[in-house]
Amino acid sequence: MKRITLVLALVVLALGLGFGAGVKAAGKSYQFTGTVKASDAGTLTVQKSASETWMFDTNKDTKGTAKVGDRVTVYYTMVATQIEPKPAATAGAAARKSAPPKK
């Protein structure tokens, strides 16, 4: 009976750790702090330095508002909107491309 309880506890622990790691990986977020340079419908432009300006898309689910000149921290996640696959080059094709032309 103790053996079954121990195995069951280990399974529950492993599932809990696996689920927690998956949630953390899926919910990875980043932040960017700077001064708002433009705030239009659907777009927020934030400048961190003279050479670094980022534009963020906003939608109805974006929390908070900002006016031009406000210092803000933008929290964002990276989400793929489209993936375009390309066929992998074969070893023979790569060798032919890198070989010098014959005279």
SULKAGI-V195955 format. One record per residue. N is the residue number from 1. D_CENTER is the distance of its C-alpha to the mean C-alpha in whole Angstrom. Layout:
<<N | D_CENTER> <N | D_CENTER>>
//
This chain:
<<1 | 46> <2 | 44> <3 | 43> <4 | 41> <5 | 40> <6 | 38> <7 | 37> <8 | 35> <9 | 34> <10 | 32> <11 | 31> <12 | 30> <13 | 28> <14 | 26> <15 | 25> <16 | 24> <17 | 22> <18 | 20> <19 | 19> <20 | 18> <21 | 16> <22 | 14> <23 | 14> <24 | 12> <25 | 10> <26 | 9> <27 | 9> <28 | 7> <29 | 7> <30 | 8> <31 | 11> <32 | 13> <33 | 17> <34 | 20> <35 | 22> <36 | 22> <37 | 24> <38 | 24> <39 | 23> <40 | 24> <41 | 23> <42 | 20> <43 | 19> <44 | 18> <45 | 19> <46 | 18> <47 | 20> <48 | 20> <49 | 22> <50 | 25> <51 | 22> <52 | 19> <53 | 18> <54 | 15> <55 | 15> <56 | 13> <57 | 14> <58 | 16> <59 | 18> <60 | 20> <61 | 18> <62 | 17> <63 | 19> <64 | 21> <65 | 22> <66 | 23> <67 | 26> <68 | 26> <69 | 27> <70 | 25> <71 | 23> <72 | 20> <73 | 17> <74 | 14> <75 | 11> <76 | 8> <77 | 5> <78 | 3> <79 | 5> <80 | 8> <81 | 11> <82 | 13> <83 | 14> <84 | 17> <85 | 19> <86 | 21> <87 | 24> <88 | 24> <89 | 27> <90 | 30> <91 | 32> <92 | 35> <93 | 33> <94 | 31> <95 | 35> <96 | 37> <97 | 34> <98 | 35> <99 | 38> <100 | 41> <101 | 43> <102 | 46> <103 | 49>>
//
